[in-house]
Amino acid sequence: MSHSGRGVMPDNGVITLPSPYAVDETIERIERALADRGLAVFCRIDHDGEAARVGLAMPPTKVLLFGNPRAGTPLMVAAPSAAIDLPLKVLVAEDCDGRVWVSYNSPAYLQERHGLSDELIAKVAAAGPVLEAAIG
């Protein structure tokens, strides 16, 4: 994974931010920030741990699935296809240079992809600032 700068990667709708913390600490900071705002972490996927379990190696790479059914359900009712992207996800991964990156889907991308109104996308757009604050 190689990234330059901060912000949206316009070709694929992913916002990628640098984290000054190691992957595990970044994940812990994000989990605390989400919990502090009443968002549930539904699942933690340990990609590098699963790779190691089958004898393969990869840099530290984790994904959290998180959200709030009160926010996500109206999106899925309005656009059932939104369920493919919900709950929200955040990827925390270390690149080959040892830098840690936090990536998540842009709300604008999700809005366009599923034809969601401004009012509906606002229900999940607040997750971005929570993630940014956790690593800020």
C-alpha positions in Angstrom: 0.0 0.0 0.0 1.5 3.3 -1.0 -0.2 6.6 -0.5 0.8 10.2 -0.8 -0.7 12.9 1.2 -4.0 13.2 3.0 -7.5 12.9 1.6 -9.7 11.3 -1.0 -8.3 9.1 -3.6 -10.7 10.2 -6.3 -10.4 7.2 -8.6 -11.9 4.7 -6.0 -13.8 6.7 -3.4 -11.5 5.8 -0.6 -10.3 8.4 1.9 -6.8 7.5 3.2 -5.1 9.2 6.2 -1.7 8.6 7.8 -1.7 7.4 11.3 1.3 8.3 13.6 0.6 5.2 15.6 1.3 1.5 15.1 -1.6 -0.6 13.6 -2.7 -2.1 17.0 -2.6 1.2 18.7 -4.5 2.9 15.9 -7.2 0.2 16.0 -7.5 0.6 19.8 -7.7 4.4 19.5 -10.4 4.1 16.8 -12.4 1.5 18.8 -12.3 3.9 21.9 -13.4 6.9 19.7 -16.3 4.9 18.2 -17.5 3.7 21.6 -17.3 7.2 23.0 -19.7 8.3 20.3 -22.1 5.4 20.8 -21.0 3.5 17.7 -20.7 -0.3 17.9 -17.8 -2.3 16.6 -19.4 -5.3 15.1 -16.3 -7.2 14.0 -12.5 -6.9 13.8 -10.9 -8.7 10.9 -7.3 -9.6 11.5 -6.0 -10.1 8.0 -2.3 -10.6 8.9 -3.2 -12.9 11.8 -5.3 -15.1 9.5 -2.5 -15.1 6.9 0.0 -16.2 9.6 -2.4 -18.9 10.7 -2.0 -20.5 7.2 1.7 -19.9 6.9 1.7 -16.7 4.9 3.1 -13.3 5.8 1.8 -9.8 5.2 2.2 -6.5 7.0 -0.1 -5.7 9.9 -3.6 -5.2 8.3 -6.9 -5.0 10.3 -10.4 -4.0 9.3 -13.2 -2.9 11.7 -16.9 -3.1 10.8 -18.7 -0.5 12.8 -21.9 1.6 13.0 -25.2 2.3 14.5 -28.4 0.6 13.3 -30.3 3.8 13.9 -28.1 5.5 11.3 -27.6 2.7 8.9 -31.1 1.2 8.7 -32.7 4.2 7.0 -30.0 4.0 4.3 -30.7 0.4 3.7 -34.5 0.9 3.6 -34.1 3.7 1.1 -31.5 1.9 -1.0 -31.2 -1.9 -0.2 -27.9 -2.0 -2.2 -26.4 0.1 0.6 -26.3 -3.1 2.7 -23.2 -4.2 0.7 -21.3 -1.3 2.2 -22.9 -1.3 5.7 -21.9 -1.6 8.4 -19.2 1.0 7.7 -15.6 -0.3 7.5 -12.2 1.1 8.3 -9.0 -0.4 7.2 -5.8 0.1 9.2 -2.7 -1.2 7.5 1.1 -0.8 7.5 2.8 -0.4 4.1 6.1 -1.8 3.1 7.9 1.3 4.4 6.4 0.8 7.9 3.9 3.7 7.6 0.4 3.2 8.9 -2.7 4.2 7.0 -6.3 4.5 7.9 -8.8 4.1 4.9 -12.5 4.3 4.7 -15.2 4.8 2.0 -15.9 8.4 1.2 -19.5 9.4 2.1 -19.8 11.1 -1.3 -18.8 7.8 -2.9 -21.5 5.9 -0.9 -24.0 8.6 -1.7 -23.4 8.4 -5.4 -23.1 4.6 -5.5 -26.4 4.0 -3.8 -28.3 7.2 -4.9 -28.8 8.4 -1.3 -30.1 11.8 -0.3 -28.0 14.4 1.5 -30.1 13.9 4.6 -29.5 10.1 4.6 -25.8 10.2 3.9 -25.4 12.8 6.7 -26.4 9.9 9.1 -23.1 8.1 8.4 -20.9 10.9 7.2 -20.1 11.9 10.8 -18.0 8.7 11.1 -15.1 10.3 9.1 -14.4 13.0 11.7 -14.5 10.4 14.4 -11.8 8.4 12.7 -9.7 11.5 12.0 -9.9 12.6 15.6 -8.8 9.2 16.8 -5.5 9.5 14.9 -5.1 13.2 15.1 
